[in-house]
Amino acid sequence: MYLVRHTETVCDKGICYGQADVDIREPYLTIFEEIKKQLPSDVIVYSSPLLRCKKMAEFISNAIIFDERLMEMNFGNWELKNWDEIPTEEINPWMKNFVEVQVPNGESFQELYARILDFIQDLKVTSHSKIAIVTHAGVIRSFLCYEQQLPLQNAFSNNVHYGEVIKIQM
């Protein structure tokens, strides 16, 4: 299985975006070509429906299975805000325990992880052997926690770069 993170977004550094449907920075076609070369030609593609993943998935394949469970963490009230502008009384509890503390009108990392576990269970009953999942850093970290049996609080020990392809065994 191949986990593929979308390329860099148009958002300025320091902006919190999760499920906000932001576009990707151009030029990206050369990067897409490099990513596609790392994948089997007969790969089955699953993708987050968000534009920053959708564009890449459509470049890789004509047959894509879009799944909302592959969307990034919902940052609720914090979406498209500068991280420095989020009130300390909201962000401090989350920073101390992002696994369990829910973002106001959003979700916790534990809730994101539960979505991914549900997706993984569905994947296990398919007959697909060559799968690429075009998605987001938080989702990829969830897959890696599952694969590596890492506690969720250690999710950020896995760096996930824009446009990175990570091969894992499920």
Backbone bond lengths (Angstrom), bond angles and torsions (degrees), N, CA, C in turn:
res aa  C-N    CA-C-N  psi(-1)  N-CA   C-N-CA  omega(-1)  CA-C   N-CA-C  phi
1 M - - - 1.439 - - 1.533 108.20 -
2 Y 1.325 114.98 141.15 1.460 121.46 -179.53 1.521 109.16 -116.05
3 L 1.311 116.12 126.56 1.461 122.00 174.90 1.521 106.80 -101.98
4 V 1.321 116.85 125.60 1.455 121.48 -175.14 1.525 108.53 -124.01
5 R 1.330 115.72 121.28 1.464 118.99 176.98 1.526 109.27 -88.05
6 H 1.315 115.10 141.43 1.461 121.11 176.49 1.536 110.07 -57.19
7 T 1.316 116.33 163.39 1.461 121.32 178.26 1.526 109.81 -81.29
8 E 1.320 115.22 178.68 1.468 121.10 -174.28 1.534 111.48 -60.73
9 T 1.321 115.15 140.73 1.472 120.48 -178.56 1.530 111.10 -89.78
10 V 1.324 114.68 171.56 1.465 121.23 177.46 1.529 112.19 -78.26
11 C 1.318 117.33 -6.48 1.464 120.79 -179.11 1.525 110.92 -68.57
12 D 1.318 115.74 142.07 1.463 120.55 174.02 1.517 109.17 -66.24
13 K 1.325 116.15 155.39 1.472 120.95 176.15 1.539 107.81 -58.64
14 G 1.320 115.68 142.97 1.457 120.61 177.35 1.513 114.76 89.72
15 I 1.328 117.28 1.08 1.470 120.91 178.99 1.523 108.91 -93.11
16 C 1.315 115.65 133.27 1.462 122.05 177.47 1.526 108.41 -84.95
17 Y 1.307 116.21 116.20 1.471 119.80 175.26 1.519 106.55 -137.17
18 G 1.277 115.87 132.25 1.457 122.13 177.80 1.508 107.61 -125.01
19 Q 1.324 115.48 -83.40 1.453 120.06 -179.91 1.528 112.62 -94.51
20 A 1.338 117.65 3.70 1.465 119.89 172.29 1.530 106.86 -62.74
21 D 1.305 116.65 135.30 1.467 120.11 -173.52 1.526 110.58 -89.23
22 V 1.330 115.15 75.00 1.463 121.56 -177.74 1.528 110.53 -90.43
23 D 1.317 115.05 153.83 1.463 121.60 -178.41 1.533 109.98 -86.00
24 I 1.328 115.63 174.77 1.463 121.23 177.79 1.523 110.51 -104.28
25 R 1.313 113.79 156.25 1.456 122.31 -178.87 1.525 110.28 -75.22
26 E 1.318 115.80 137.08 1.464 120.83 174.59 1.519 108.88 -91.64
27 P 1.304 119.74 158.40 1.469 126.78 -6.41 1.524 109.94 -80.62
28 Y 1.299 116.13 143.77 1.457 119.73 -178.24 1.521 113.75 -126.34
29 L 1.316 119.13 -12.82 1.474 120.50 -175.71 1.527 113.01 -61.75
30 T 1.324 118.24 -37.77 1.469 120.92 178.00 1.525 110.18 -63.40
31 I 1.319 116.21 -41.20 1.472 120.82 178.48 1.527 109.16 -65.09
32 F 1.340 116.93 -43.79 1.465 120.83 178.01 1.525 110.77 -57.61
33 E 1.320 117.32 -41.96 1.467 121.13 179.44 1.525 111.09 -62.00
34 E 1.333 116.99 -42.11 1.469 121.35 178.40 1.526 110.97 -64.50
35 I 1.309 116.48 -40.49 1.468 121.00 178.43 1.529 109.98 -64.38
36 K 1.325 116.70 -46.06 1.471 121.18 -178.21 1.526 111.35 -60.12
37 K 1.337 117.61 -35.33 1.469 121.62 178.52 1.529 112.26 -63.55
38 Q 1.338 117.32 -23.54 1.465 121.40 -178.45 1.530 112.49 -84.82
39 L 1.317 116.51 -4.66 1.465 121.44 -175.82 1.522 111.00 -111.14
40 P 1.345 117.19 148.81 1.468 119.30 174.66 1.530 109.99 -61.47
41 S 1.320 116.94 147.77 1.473 120.31 -177.73 1.527 112.29 -66.38
42 D 1.331 116.78 -26.32 1.466 120.66 -177.86 1.528 112.90 -102.39
43 V 1.318 116.49 29.14 1.462 121.52 -176.88 1.540 110.63 -71.72
44 I 1.317 115.81 143.36 1.467 122.77 172.35 1.527 106.08 -90.36
45 V 1.330 117.17 128.18 1.457 121.11 -174.79 1.524 111.36 -107.03
46 Y 1.320 114.61 124.75 1.461 123.09 169.53 1.521 105.71 -108.71
47 S 1.329 116.94 146.32 1.453 119.01 -176.65 1.522 111.90 -149.27
48 S 1.304 114.02 149.71 1.459 120.71 164.54 1.522 106.39 -63.20
49 P 1.336 117.98 144.47 1.462 119.49 178.56 1.529 113.58 -78.90
50 L 1.332 117.98 -4.72 1.460 120.06 -178.97 1.528 109.97 -68.36
51 L 1.326 116.42 143.21 1.462 124.13 -172.62 1.522 112.91 -50.50
52 R 1.332 118.12 -40.51 1.467 120.24 -176.31 1.523 112.51 -66.13
53 C 1.314 117.86 -21.29 1.468 121.78 174.30 1.525 110.93 -97.47
54 K 1.312 115.73 -38.71 1.460 121.66 -177.29 1.528 111.71 -56.34
55 K 1.333 117.11 -43.66 1.470 120.44 -179.28 1.526 111.46 -59.11
56 M 1.333 116.42 -44.66 1.457 119.53 -179.95 1.520 110.86 -68.58
57 A 1.323 117.80 -44.76 1.463 121.47 -178.93 1.521 110.73 -58.01
58 E 1.330 116.67 -41.59 1.466 120.69 -179.98 1.528 111.73 -69.41
59 F 1.305 118.04 -25.28 1.462 121.61 174.78 1.532 110.31 -72.71
60 I 1.315 116.03 -38.15 1.466 121.85 -176.44 1.523 112.00 -74.33
61 S 1.339 116.97 -38.42 1.464 120.38 -172.14 1.533 111.48 -149.17
62 N 1.329 115.03 156.27 1.467 120.54 173.18 1.517 111.67 -90.23
63 A 1.319 115.96 -16.77 1.465 121.28 -178.38 1.524 108.42 -116.89
64 I 1.315 115.93 103.52 1.466 121.24 -176.65 1.516 108.83 -121.90
65 I 1.317 115.01 141.59 1.459 120.48 173.87 1.526 106.20 -104.78
66 F 1.333 116.15 107.77 1.464 120.58 178.40 1.523 108.45 -84.99
67 D 1.326 115.45 135.71 1.458 120.35 -176.98 1.530 109.07 -139.88
68 E 1.315 116.60 120.39 1.472 121.50 -178.32 1.517 112.90 -63.20
69 R 1.322 117.73 -21.34 1.472 119.66 178.04 1.519 111.09 -66.21
70 L 1.336 117.25 -18.17 1.464 121.96 -179.58 1.527 112.41 -89.54
71 M 1.329 117.06 5.50 1.462 120.39 177.43 1.525 109.69 -72.52
72 E 1.326 115.24 154.31 1.466 121.42 179.09 1.525 109.65 -63.57
73 M 1.321 115.80 167.45 1.457 121.94 177.17 1.523 109.55 -55.73
74 N 1.319 115.60 141.00 1.457 121.61 177.82 1.532 108.24 -82.96
75 F 1.336 115.29 112.15 1.459 120.19 -179.80 1.529 112.70 -92.44
76 G 1.319 117.77 14.60 1.465 122.43 170.58 1.518 114.76 43.47
77 N 1.331 115.88 -121.44 1.471 122.49 -177.28 1.519 113.18 -62.58
78 W 1.313 117.71 -16.86 1.467 120.63 -176.18 1.529 113.27 -90.18
79 E 1.320 117.08 -8.82 1.460 120.51 -177.05 1.531 111.08 -54.59
80 L 1.340 115.08 129.69 1.460 125.47 177.07 1.533 114.08 64.83
81 K 1.319 117.40 16.36 1.462 121.52 173.29 1.517 108.65 -96.61
82 N 1.306 115.92 153.59 1.454 120.66 172.40 1.524 107.23 -70.99
83 W 1.326 116.69 134.75 1.466 120.24 -179.14 1.530 111.48 -53.22
84 D 1.336 116.82 -35.84 1.469 121.44 -178.75 1.516 112.69 -70.15
85 E 1.323 118.57 -16.89 1.464 122.39 -178.35 1.523 113.13 -93.87
86 I 1.318 117.29 -5.93 1.468 120.73 179.60 1.522 107.46 -73.97
87 P 1.344 117.52 127.80 1.470 120.42 -177.76 1.536 112.47 -54.40
88 T 1.327 115.63 134.57 1.474 120.49 -177.48 1.521 112.25 -58.30
89 E 1.340 117.68 -33.08 1.470 119.50 -179.88 1.528 111.69 -68.22
90 E 1.347 116.65 -18.20 1.468 120.16 175.70 1.524 111.32 -93.47
91 I 1.329 116.23 -44.59 1.467 119.01 -171.51 1.524 113.13 -79.99
92 N 1.332 117.75 -33.17 1.473 119.05 -176.74 1.526 113.51 -60.46
93 P 1.342 119.47 -47.19 1.471 118.19 177.47 1.531 111.95 -60.82
94 W 1.335 116.89 -38.12 1.464 120.81 179.21 1.516 110.67 -66.45
95 M 1.343 117.59 -42.96 1.469 121.09 -180.00 1.531 110.69 -62.47
96 K 1.321 117.13 -33.83 1.470 120.71 179.39 1.528 111.77 -74.93
97 N 1.345 116.71 -27.99 1.462 119.78 -176.26 1.531 110.47 -152.50
98 F 1.342 116.13 64.75 1.468 121.00 -178.03 1.520 111.90 -63.23
99 V 1.338 116.44 -21.01 1.467 119.45 -178.49 1.527 110.51 -65.59
100 E 1.332 117.21 -46.44 1.464 120.78 -173.33 1.523 114.52 -104.62
101 V 1.342 118.01 -26.18 1.465 120.26 -175.93 1.533 109.28 -79.78
102 Q 1.315 114.38 125.72 1.459 121.26 -178.76 1.528 109.58 -84.06
103 V 1.317 116.35 135.29 1.452 121.93 173.46 1.534 107.31 -65.55
104 P 1.336 119.21 139.41 1.473 119.52 178.78 1.534 111.47 -53.55
105 N 1.324 115.70 122.56 1.471 124.01 -177.38 1.526 112.84 60.99
106 G 1.327 116.72 23.01 1.454 122.41 177.81 1.510 109.63 -131.11
107 E 1.329 115.85 -140.39 1.462 119.68 -179.34 1.514 111.07 -140.23
108 S 1.314 115.11 168.48 1.463 122.37 174.85 1.525 108.44 -94.37
109 F 1.321 116.32 167.91 1.466 119.88 176.34 1.526 110.29 -63.53
110 Q 1.324 116.99 -34.08 1.464 121.68 178.23 1.532 110.95 -61.08
111 E 1.338 116.50 -37.62 1.462 120.20 178.36 1.532 110.76 -69.82
112 L 1.330 116.12 -39.70 1.463 119.85 174.86 1.526 109.83 -60.25
113 Y 1.316 116.51 -47.17 1.463 122.12 -179.08 1.540 110.62 -59.45
114 A 1.331 117.10 -39.32 1.475 120.67 178.85 1.532 110.68 -62.28
115 R 1.343 117.01 -38.67 1.471 120.57 176.16 1.523 110.61 -61.03
116 I 1.332 115.23 -42.58 1.464 120.17 -177.75 1.528 110.70 -69.49
117 L 1.314 117.45 -39.55 1.478 119.89 176.02 1.525 110.60 -59.86
118 D 1.314 116.83 -41.26 1.461 121.45 177.91 1.526 110.28 -61.83
119 F 1.334 116.40 -43.26 1.463 121.38 177.79 1.532 110.41 -62.65
120 I 1.331 117.50 -45.02 1.471 122.18 -179.72 1.535 110.53 -60.07
121 Q 1.326 116.50 -42.14 1.470 119.67 179.35 1.526 110.38 -61.51
122 D 1.331 117.02 -40.18 1.471 120.00 177.56 1.528 111.06 -66.82
123 L 1.334 117.00 -38.06 1.473 120.18 179.26 1.528 111.66 -62.68
124 K 1.319 116.07 -35.74 1.469 120.60 -176.06 1.524 112.67 -63.01
125 V 1.326 117.44 -21.31 1.461 119.53 -178.82 1.532 112.24 -98.10
126 T 1.336 116.83 3.46 1.466 119.45 175.54 1.524 109.22 -89.94
127 S 1.300 115.71 164.96 1.466 119.82 179.57 1.533 111.25 -99.29
128 H 1.315 116.84 6.82 1.466 120.13 -178.73 1.526 110.38 -71.25
129 S 1.317 115.79 130.89 1.469 118.73 178.30 1.524 111.98 -107.07
130 K 1.329 117.20 -24.47 1.467 121.14 179.25 1.521 108.25 -114.70
131 I 1.328 115.21 103.56 1.456 121.40 -173.58 1.520 109.93 -124.63
132 A 1.327 115.54 136.01 1.460 121.43 170.19 1.523 107.29 -118.68
133 I 1.311 115.54 135.05 1.456 121.26 178.99 1.524 107.71 -118.28
134 V 1.334 115.76 112.61 1.456 121.80 179.74 1.530 106.98 -93.44
135 T 1.337 115.11 116.05 1.456 117.67 -169.40 1.529 111.87 -157.14
136 H 1.305 116.90 -152.44 1.464 124.70 -169.02 1.534 111.28 -120.40
137 A 1.315 115.68 164.80 1.470 121.32 -176.33 1.534 112.55 -58.49
138 G 1.322 117.50 -45.55 1.469 119.91 -179.12 1.514 112.39 -62.65
139 V 1.307 116.17 -38.89 1.471 121.61 178.30 1.527 109.99 -67.21
140 I 1.323 116.09 -44.86 1.466 119.84 179.34 1.525 109.98 -62.86
141 R 1.321 117.68 -41.88 1.478 120.28 177.00 1.529 110.74 -60.76
142 S 1.324 117.31 -35.24 1.469 120.70 176.57 1.522 111.17 -64.59
143 F 1.335 116.65 -45.95 1.468 120.49 176.28 1.530 110.29 -58.43
144 L 1.325 116.78 -43.10 1.468 120.49 -177.84 1.522 111.51 -68.19
145 C 1.324 117.68 -36.33 1.472 120.05 175.02 1.523 109.90 -61.55
146 Y 1.328 116.12 -42.33 1.456 120.70 178.95 1.527 110.50 -63.79
147 E 1.334 116.28 -50.76 1.461 120.69 -176.13 1.530 111.84 -64.91
148 Q 1.325 116.68 -40.75 1.465 121.17 -175.92 1.524 112.91 -92.29
149 Q 1.321 116.49 1.27 1.462 122.68 -177.25 1.525 111.03 53.26
150 L 1.317 115.32 43.45 1.463 122.69 179.60 1.524 109.80 -88.43
151 P 1.328 117.91 140.07 1.468 119.21 171.11 1.534 108.75 -61.25
152 L 1.317 116.95 144.37 1.462 120.71 -175.93 1.530 112.67 -59.09
153 Q 1.326 117.23 -32.00 1.472 118.93 179.69 1.535 112.09 -65.04
154 N 1.339 117.52 -13.47 1.466 121.80 177.55 1.534 112.68 -99.75
155 A 1.316 116.65 11.61 1.469 121.13 -176.14 1.523 112.12 -56.75
156 F 1.323 117.61 -36.05 1.464 120.18 -176.03 1.528 112.89 -79.10
157 S 1.331 117.20 0.92 1.466 119.22 173.06 1.536 109.54 -72.31
158 N 1.318 116.40 -15.14 1.471 121.85 175.62 1.524 109.10 -96.20
159 N 1.329 115.99 110.22 1.463 119.89 174.71 1.521 108.35 -77.64
160 V 1.321 115.79 136.92 1.458 121.16 179.94 1.529 106.85 -131.60
161 H 1.313 116.91 110.62 1.459 122.03 -174.60 1.526 111.45 -91.93
162 Y 1.323 115.44 155.00 1.467 120.57 175.64 1.528 109.98 -55.69
163 G 1.324 116.10 133.46 1.459 121.10 177.02 1.522 114.59 72.61
164 E 1.314 117.48 9.55 1.466 120.58 -178.36 1.531 110.72 -78.73
165 V 1.333 115.07 143.43 1.472 122.31 175.03 1.522 106.57 -113.26
166 I 1.318 116.22 123.29 1.461 121.83 -179.01 1.528 107.71 -119.69
167 K 1.319 116.26 123.05 1.464 120.16 178.56 1.533 108.56 -94.44
168 I 1.333 115.70 130.50 1.466 120.66 178.31 1.528 108.98 -132.10
169 Q 1.318 115.67 163.83 1.467 123.04 174.31 1.513 107.89 -108.34
170 M 1.301 117.06 134.76 1.474 120.29 177.83 1.502 109.84 -112.58
